[in-house]
Amino acid sequence: MSAITLHAIEGQVSPGFERVRQAFEDNFAHRGELGAACCAYRHGEKVVDLWGGVRNEHTGEPWERDTMVIVYSATKGLAAMTLAIAHSRGWLDYDARVCAYWPEFAQQGKERITVRQLLAHQAGLYVLDEPVTRELVSDPDRLAAVLARQKPAWEPGTRQAYHGITLGFYESELLRRIDPQHRSLGQFFQDEIASPLGLDVYIRLPENIPNARFAIMTRPSWVQVLHGFPLRLALDTMNRRSKIVRALRGSELPHDEPHVYARNLEIPSGGAVGTARAIARAYSVFATGGSALRLRQETLDLLAAPAVASARGFYDECLKVDGAQFSLGFTKPTPVLPFGSASSFGSPGAGGAFGFADPVAGVGYAYVTNRMGTRLSGDPRDIALRDAIDSFH
């Protein structure tokens, strides 16, 4: 704790948002925070921008204004933004069949899968039939052929199973097919979202960012996982043949010992590295009409709409939880994971990171941390911050 107390909370909050700063301080004092940042925009105005603690537990180096950290599955929300832009440009119909854009995808009984079903984790394609290696991921054409030949685990649309890593690969190949420039998802995100908005967040991390910009992750112990996860899921994480372990193959690839995080590699379901400020700003655009990214209202209305259940409802075969809802690549608020209004959309990440847009409140929000928590139903640190922001409405 001594290393943390040396580094005071920095940043600012607008009048009326003082409770958020208090909650952020309380995270360090009472909730075991190591290093973190939180940012929120309201009606396009930045009202919370806080950071503090240490970026590296072993050296005690401080978390600074521009420190970036991996956000794991919070990446999924950023990836979904690229397809929303494609929809706004008329390249993509969420209710069309995937094979309309990618004919080879129709193999093995996948010809009827719609884009909407794929993005809702209802295609039964949560695992690949060969190892997810850096070599495979670095060769988009080879990866596309592997993706196209997969056989669904069950009839598509009948069940939901969290596509922990595969979803991003399918999204990226779909985007390559419909983008006139045939860019990968990470390149598209950089060109069409991050660069125009001036965001410090990358789905494809370039070589030129120094290691000193990055926070180092601190993982929970097995005991903490057992206490934090629901029992069935905790046991599943220790079984190499379980659905969730198979669904998360490849999730280790964004880590690269000499460089902290892998460079020039895209894991669009779990590899984004960035600041809370960048993620909150992106969601802010989606929460306030989308003009900065030329989003159409029709697209935003679809993102705000309720999720569509599989034939067997919202029970998730990988997460072993009933009620997790996904729509168009985003996570939707539910009693299992409440956030914002019913129209909100975003994505949480393993360990506690979270970002979302609430179009009703006009809020774009993000929280990032380097001490991984173990709660699936919302990290207590993140919940405290969101509760403090909600109290202002």
N, C-alpha and C positions, 0 to 999 in steps of 0.2 A: 504493500500500500504506500510505502514511503516514496517510491519512485513516482507514483501517480500524483501525490499531493504536491510534488514540486512543480507540476505543470497545471497552472490555473486554467479554468474555463475561459475560452476566448470567443470573440464574435459579438453579435448584438441581436436584440429582439426589439420589435416595434412596440410602442405603448399599447398595453392591453395583453401582451404576450409574455409578460414577466413570469407567469406560472410555468411556461415551457422551460425557461432558463432554470427555474427552481427544480423542475423534474429532471433536467439534464444533470444538474449538480447532485441531486439525490441518487441518480444512477451510479455515480462514482462513490458516493458515501455509503449507500445501503444496498445496491444491487450488483456489486462486483464488477462494475465497468472497468475496462482497461484503457482503451482508446476508442474514440467515437466522434461522429459528427451528425448533426441534424439540421435540416433546412426545410423551410416551408414558404411557399408563395401563396398569397391570397389576392384574387382578382388581378393577377399579373404582377403584384408588388411583393418583393421579398420582405417577409415579416419575421422570419427566424433564420439565423445563420450562426450556428454554434459548433465549436470543436474543442477537444481537450483530451487530456490523458497522454499516454505514451503510444507511439506507433510500433515500438519494439520492446517487448517485455524484458528481454535479456540485456539490452543496452540502456534502456531508460530514455531513449531519444524521444523527444516530444512529438505529439501529433500536431502538425502545422496546418495552416490555412489550406494549402494545396495538396495535403496528403491524400493519396488514393488507396483504395483497398478493394479486394475481390468481393463481389456481392452474391456469388453463387446463383441460385435460381431467381433472384430479383432481376437477373439478366433477361428472364423470359418476357417481362413486361417491355423491356427495351426492344427485344426482337419483334414482339407483336406490333410495336409502333411502325416498324418498316412495312409490314403488310397492310397496316391501316393507311399508310401513305400510298401504297400501290392501289388500294381500293379507291382512295380519293381521286387518283389519276385515271381511274377507269380500266386498270389492267387486271383487276381481280374481282371476282364475284364470290363472296363467302359461301354462297349456296350452290355454286357450281361443283362439278366433280373434279377432283385433283387431276385425273388423267386427261381432262380437257386441256390442261396447260402442260402436262408432263405425261405423254402417252405411255412411256415404259412403266409408269407407276401401276398400270392396270393389271400387271401380272399377279398370279397367286390369289385371285379373288378380291382384288382391291379396286376393281373397276367402278364400283358404286360409291366409294368413300368420297364424301364431300369435304371441301376445305373446312367448313364449320366443324364437322365431326373430327377431323384430324387435329384442329386447333383446340378442341375440347377434350383431348386425350381419350377419344372414343374409337380410335381406329385399330386398337389391339396391336400396335407396333412399338411397344415400349422397350424392345430388346433387339439387338442385331445378332445374326447367326455367325459372326466372326468378331475377333477381339477389336475393341475400339482403341486403336493405336494412333500415335502422332503421325505415322506414315500414311495411314488411311485417311485421317482427317485433313491432312495437308494436300491430298490429291482429290479435288472436287469431282472430277469425272469418274474416278474409281469409286468414290464414296456414293455417288449418284447411282451407279450400277448396283452396289450392295443394297442401298435403300430400296431400289425398285424391285429387287427380287425377294424381299421379305414377305413372309406369309403371316397374315394376322393371327393372333393367338385365339381369337374367337370371331364370330360374325361381327363385322364392324357396325358400330351403332348400338350394340346390345349391352355393352358394359363400359365402365370407365376405369382406366388404369393409368396412373401418372407416368407420362413419357418423360422421365427425369432428364435424360440427355438426348434421346433420339429426336424429340420434337424440334429442337433447333436445327438439326441437320435437314430434316424434311422441309422446314420453313425456308432455309437458305437455298435449297435446290429449287423449291417452288419459285422463290424470288428470282433466282438466276434465269428461270424459264420465262418469266413475264416481264422482267426489266429489259427495256430495249438495249441497254449496255451490258446485260448479262453479268451484273456484279454479284459477288457473294453478299450474304447478309451483313457481315461485319463491315465490308467496304461501303455498302449502301448506307448503313447507319452512319458511318463517318461522313460520307458525302452529303447526305440529305437531311440529317438531324443534328449530329454533333458539331460539324463545322459551321453550318449556318447559324446555330444558336450559340456558338463559342463554348461548347461544353467539354469539361475535363472528364470524359468517360469513353471507354473504348471496348468494343467487342472483339476487335483485332488490335492488340497492343503493339505499337511500333517499337523499333529497336532504340530510338533516340531518347527515351524517357529514363532518367537515372534511377537506380535502385533506391536512392535516398527519398524518392517521392512516395514510396510504397510502405504501407503498414504490413506488419508480419502477423499472420493469424496465430491465435492460441486456441487449441482444440480442447473440447471437454474430455474428461476421463470416461472410461466405460461405466464407472459407478454413476457419474452425472447423467450419462445417456440413459442408463437403466431407470434412474429416478425421474428423468424429464420426459422421455418418450412414453406413449401408451405402451403397456406391457407387450401386446402382440407385435407391435412394430419394433420395439427394442429387441425382442427375441429374433425377429426376422432379419434385423441388421447383422446378426451374428451367424446367419445361415447363408452360405455362399450361393445356394441354389434358390433362395427366396426371390420373389418377384422384385422387391425393392432393391436388393443388392444387384440383380441383373440389370434393372432399369437405370442404375447409377453408374454402370461401367463407363469409364471415360471421364468421370467427374474429377479425377485426380490430374488430368492432363494440363489444366491451366496453371498448376504449380510447377515451378522450374527452379531448383535449388540455387544455381549461380545467379539467376536473374530475378529471383523472387517469384515473378509470374512469367509464363511462357510468352514469347514475342512471336508475332506473325503467325498466330494460330487462332482458329475460331472455334469456340465451343458456345454456340449461340443460346444454349439452354442454361449455361452455368459459369461462363468465363469472363463476364464483364468486370472491368476494373475502373473505378472512378470515385468521384467525390459525391457526397450527399447533395451538395449545391447543384451539381450538374444534373443529377437524376430528378431532383425536385423541379428544376427549371423545365426539363423536358415534359414532365407530367403537368406542369402549370400551363403549358401551351395547349395540351389536350383538354385541360379543365376549363379553358376560357375561350373556346371558339376556334382554336387551331390556326388562326390567320398567318402566324409566323412560319408555319409549315404548309400552308395552302391546303389545309384539311377541309373537306366538305362537311356540312352539318349532317348530311345523311350518314356519313361514316361515323361521326361522333355519336349519333343517335343509336347506331347499332352497337357500339362499344358500351353505351350506358344501359342497354336493354338487358333483361334477365337472361341467365344462362338456360340453355336447352338441355334437358336431362337425356341420358341414354335410356334405352328400353327398360333397364333395370334400375333406373334412378341415378342418384349421385353417390352411391357407395363406391369407394375407390379400392380396386383390387390390389394396388401396390402399397398405398398408404394405410390400408386397413382402417379407414375412417369413413363414416357415413355423413355426407353433407358438404364435402369439398366441391366447389363449383368453379368450372373453367369456361370461359367464353372468348372466342376469337383470339386465343393466345394469352389472355389475361386471367388472373384470378378474380372472382367476384366476391363481395362481402356476403357472409352467411352467419348464422348463429355459431358455427364452428370457428370462424375467423371473421369477426365483425370489424369493419373499418369504414369510416365515412358514411355517406348516404347509400341507399340501395342502387343508385346509378353509378357508384364508384367502380373503378377498375384499376388493377395494379398487379404486383407480384411480390410475395415474400421470398427470402432466400434462407437457405440453411444457416443456422447460427444466429439469425436475428435481423439481418438487413431487410429493409422494406421500402417500397416506393409505390405511390398510387396517385391517381387523379380523382377528385370529387367535383364533377361538373355542377352539382347543386350548390355547393359552398364556394365554388371557384378556387379550390385549393389543390396545389401540387405539393407533395410531401415526400421526403426521403430521410431514412435513418441508416447509417452504416456503422459497423463496429469491427474490431479485430479480436474480441473475445467471444468465441462462438457459444451461444446458448443452446438449449435442448428442447425448447417448447415448440410444438407444431401449431398450437392454437394461438400464437402470438407471443412474442418475447416480452416479459414484464417491463424491460427497459423501453422498448418501442411503444408498448401500450400506455405507459406513463406519459410519454411525450405526446402521443396522439390525443389522449384524454385531456391534456392541458391545452392543446390547440382547439379541440372541439368545444371546450368551455367558453371560448371567445364568441362562438356563433350565437 
